[in-house]
Amino acid sequence: MGRLEQQVALVTGAGAGIGLAIARCFAAEGAFVHVADIDGAAAERAAEAISRAGGNAVGVSADVSRGQDVTAMFRAAEKSHGRIDVLVNNAGLNVRSDFRHLTDDDWERIREVNLDGAMRVARDGFGLLRASGKGSLINLSSIMASRGLRQLAAYSVTKGAVSALTRTLAVEYAPFGIRVNALAPGFIETALTERVLRNPAINRALLDRTPLRRFGTPDDVARAALFFASDDSAFVTGAELAVDGGMSAGL
Ligand SMILES: NC(=O)c1ccc[n+]([C@@H]2O[C@H](COP(=O)([O-])OP(=O)(O)OC[C@H]3O[C@@H](n4cnc5c(N)ncnc54)[C@H](O)[C@@H]3O)[C@@H](O)[C@H]2O)c1
């Protein structure tokens, strides 16, 4: 407790799943959290629940694929604290499709949110991270950034780009005291993976390839995010941490 005392955090896509767990975890550690989500009502609910639990949070309606939403999101954060110490680029989505049937619309939507959104948040959040003096930017990549599974081409391409963006920004933002790292979760039980994990054959096949023999929880990822957010990782930048039960270590 208290590892993020006096810190200001902003988490995108924090109305549900991994982002919600990160927002809760950061608030429990003492941070003020801007809880942003395309689903404004979910963001509000999450912020209220955090406040009821004794934390400090505010809900923000923001679609990271819309430039004007991101501008308004950061303007509100600037007004309230004038800085962001921890910025989590978490908003993301997936549409599974055999590559040969992938529609232009699906490709564009996945790219707009997972990649263009992450780029925009990392770029437009720079000033507020610099104002922190020791900002931490955390990007949600995926083990799929460096592996292949059928029907995940578009998703994997965007996550591969997020990993590349992380390394580049680690170098470019370092002179401003900003560390940039990525989390690469494996299979975490959220709405994003619900359908695929409900399929018994796929579920078993994935578990067979997970040395720790279970799927991850959003809290598993939140605790790894806390490492990148806190001074415990003060000398860590440009790193990618797999949170996957050992899946990417195996064959
Ligand atoms: N669940 C997994 O197994 C897994 C694995 C690797 C990486 N990830 C990554 O973690 C992140 C969170 O995934 P999750 O499993 O919690 O997903 P989720 O679907 O449970 O939650 C995603 C949240 O993001 C919000 N969102 C969607 N589009 C948005 C947009 N355009 N702007 C703002 N908010 C938006 C949704 O409303 C939702 O609240 C994503 O980037 C995902 O790619 C997840």
The ligand as a Tripos MOL2 file, in Angstrom:
@<TRIPOS>MOLECULE
LIG
   44    48     1     0     0
SMALL
NO_CHARGES

@<TRIPOS>ATOM
      1 N1         -7.3000  -10.0000  -22.1920 N.am      1 LIG1
      2 C1         -6.1660  -10.4660  -22.6890 C.2       1 LIG1
      3 O1         -5.9240  -11.6720  -22.7050 O.2       1 LIG1
      4 C2         -5.1280   -9.5280  -23.2390 C.ar      1 LIG1
      5 C3         -3.9060  -10.0700  -23.6530 C.ar      1 LIG1
      6 C4         -2.9160   -9.2220  -24.1680 C.ar      1 LIG1
      7 C5         -3.1480   -7.8660  -24.2630 C.ar      1 LIG1
      8 N2         -4.3550   -7.3610  -23.8620 N.ar      1 LIG1
      9 C6         -4.5410   -5.9130  -24.0180 C.3       1 LIG1
     10 O2         -4.9530   -5.3420  -22.7940 O.3       1 LIG1
     11 C7         -5.7850   -4.2140  -23.0660 C.3       1 LIG1
     12 C8         -7.0830   -4.3470  -22.2860 C.3       1 LIG1
     13 O3         -7.7430   -5.5290  -22.7160 O.3       1 LIG1
     14 P1         -8.9290   -6.2100  -21.8900 P.3       1 LIG1
     15 O4         -8.7460   -7.6700  -22.0140 O.co2     1 LIG1
     16 O5         -9.0480   -5.5820  -20.5620 O.co2     1 LIG1
     17 O6        -10.1640   -5.7940  -22.8090 O.3       1 LIG1
     18 P2        -11.6980   -5.5200  -22.3890 P.3       1 LIG1
     19 O7        -12.4380   -5.6540  -23.6530 O.co2     1 LIG1
     20 O8        -12.0730   -6.3340  -21.2150 O.co2     1 LIG1
     21 O9        -11.6780   -3.9910  -21.9310 O.3       1 LIG1
     22 C9        -11.3010   -2.9830  -22.8330 C.3       1 LIG1
     23 C10       -11.8190   -1.6540  -22.3540 C.3       1 LIG1
     24 O10       -11.3770   -0.6750  -23.3050 O.3       1 LIG1
     25 C11       -12.4810    0.1260  -23.6750 C.3       1 LIG1
     26 N3        -12.2840    0.6150  -25.0370 N.ar      1 LIG1
     27 C12       -12.4660   -0.0580  -26.2030 C.ar      1 LIG1
     28 N4        -12.2420    0.7470  -27.2260 N.ar      1 LIG1
     29 C13       -11.8840    1.9450  -26.7140 C.ar      1 LIG1
     30 C14       -11.5490    3.1970  -27.2890 C.ar      1 LIG1
     31 N5        -11.5700    3.3800  -28.6260 N.pl3     1 LIG1
     32 N6        -11.2500    4.2230  -26.4740 N.ar      1 LIG1
     33 C15       -11.2720    4.0550  -25.1330 C.ar      1 LIG1
     34 N7        -11.6210    2.9280  -24.5360 N.ar      1 LIG1
     35 C16       -11.9070    1.8690  -25.3180 C.ar      1 LIG1
     36 C17       -13.6910   -0.7760  -23.5430 C.3       1 LIG1
     37 O11       -14.8950    0.0000  -23.3990 O.3       1 LIG1
     38 C18       -13.3410   -1.5770  -22.3020 C.3       1 LIG1
     39 O12       -13.7560   -0.9280  -21.1230 O.3       1 LIG1
     40 C19        -5.9690   -4.1680  -24.5760 C.3       1 LIG1
     41 O13        -5.0330   -3.2800  -25.1290 O.3       1 LIG1
     42 C20        -5.6510   -5.5890  -24.9990 C.3       1 LIG1
     43 O14        -5.2200   -5.6730  -26.3180 O.3       1 LIG1
     44 C21        -5.3370   -8.1490  -23.3550 C.ar      1 LIG1
@<TRIPOS>BOND
     1     1     2 1
     2     2     3 2
     3     2     4 1
     4     4     5 ar
     5     4    44 ar
     6     5     6 ar
     7     6     7 ar
     8     7     8 ar
     9     8     9 1
    10     8    44 ar
    11     9    10 1
    12     9    42 1
    13    10    11 1
    14    11    12 1
    15    11    40 1
    16    12    13 1
    17    13    14 1
    18    14    15 2
    19    14    16 1
    20    14    17 1
    21    17    18 1
    22    18    19 2
    23    18    20 1
    24    18    21 1
    25    21    22 1
    26    22    23 1
    27    23    24 1
    28    23    38 1
    29    24    25 1
    30    25    26 1
    31    25    36 1
    32    26    27 ar
    33    26    35 ar
    34    27    28 ar
    35    28    29 ar
    36    29    30 ar
    37    29    35 ar
    38    30    31 1
    39    30    32 ar
    40    32    33 ar
    41    33    34 ar
    42    34    35 ar
    43    36    37 1
    44    36    38 1
    45    38    39 1
    46    40    41 1
    47    40    42 1
    48    42    43 1
@<TRIPOS>SUBSTRUCTURE
     1 LIG1         1 GROUP 0 **** ****
